Structures are given as structure tokens and as C-alpha cells.
Amino acid sequence: MLDHGQPMFLTGTTVKEQAYGTYLVGDMFCRFRKVLSEHRRLIVCGYGWLDREINLRLVQWLCDQASNKMIILHHKPIEEIRNKPFWRARWGRYSAQIHVEPRWLSECELGNLETFIEDL
């Protein structure tokens, strides 16, 4: 609830960005940042890369340590990810920390992710 007693509803629109630094949403982003900082590997599946604030926190996490690595599970060609507006200007800088596995999580076996996980 917001401090004036009205319920808050967070949806997949840009309107939510107005609330990113306040109330429950601000707390969620602080927690998201903290949890990311506690891990060296991130598996991303089914995310469309359209939420600017989440994207920026993911890049911030990649910048925190060169050892931070992200695996993106996406069943289409890597170019589709690289050409997303968010990644277009950033891909070259972070490509050494990102691996795109051309399948969804439901199609993966442990062997598909093992190398990514084992090099911790």
C-alpha cells in the first residue's frame, strides 16, 4: 500500500518507472541489487529486455566484477538479442561476460549449462 492508503499495482508499462525509486517498488529494486551482488552467475530466460531500469541494474552487475557472467537462454539466433535496443550499443563491451544458449530452459539439460556453472 502507498502511504495514502491506496493499493499499488505494478504492470508491464513504462508508467511503473515513475514508482521505481519509491515505496515498495524502490525497496524491491534495492533488494534486487543486493541479491545480484551476492552472485557471480545469472541465468536469464524469457526476458524481453524492455525494462530500462532492470536492464541498467543488470549492466551495473556486469560492471561490478569481470567475473560476473550472464547466460541468456533464447531459442532464436544471437543476433536477435544483440539487436535489442538496449544491447545494440552495449553488446561489444559486455559480450565476453555473456553467453547465449540457443534454447529455452525447458529444452536444456545439465550439460548445456554445466560449463557456465562450473567455472565459478
Rosetta blueprint (number, residue, H / E / L):
1 M L
2 L L
3 D L
4 H L
5 G L
6 Q L
7 P L
8 M L
9 F L
10 L L
11 T L
12 G L
13 T L
14 T H
15 V H
16 K H
17 E H
18 Q H
19 A H
20 Y L
21 G L
22 T L
23 Y H
24 L H
25 V H
26 G H
27 D H
28 M H
29 F H
30 C H
31 R H
32 F H
33 R H
34 K H
35 V H
36 L H
37 S H
38 E L
39 H L
40 R L
41 R E
42 L E
43 I E
44 V E
45 C E
46 G L
47 Y L
48 G L
49 W L
50 L L
51 D L
52 R H
53 E H
54 I H
55 N H
56 L H
57 R H
58 L H
59 V H
60 Q H
61 W H
62 L H
63 C H
64 D H
65 Q L
66 A L
67 S L
68 N L
69 K E
70 M E
71 I E
72 I E
73 L E
74 H L
75 H L
76 K L
77 P L
78 I H
79 E H
80 E H
81 I H
82 R H
83 N L
84 K L
85 P H
86 F H
87 W H
88 R H
89 A L
90 R L
91 W H
92 G H
93 R H
94 Y H
95 S H
96 A H
97 Q H
98 I E
99 H E
100 V E
101 E E
102 P L
103 R L
104 W L
105 L H
106 S H
107 E H
108 C L
109 E L
110 L H
111 G H
112 N H
113 L H
114 E H
115 T H
116 F H
117 I H
118 E H
119 D L
120 L L
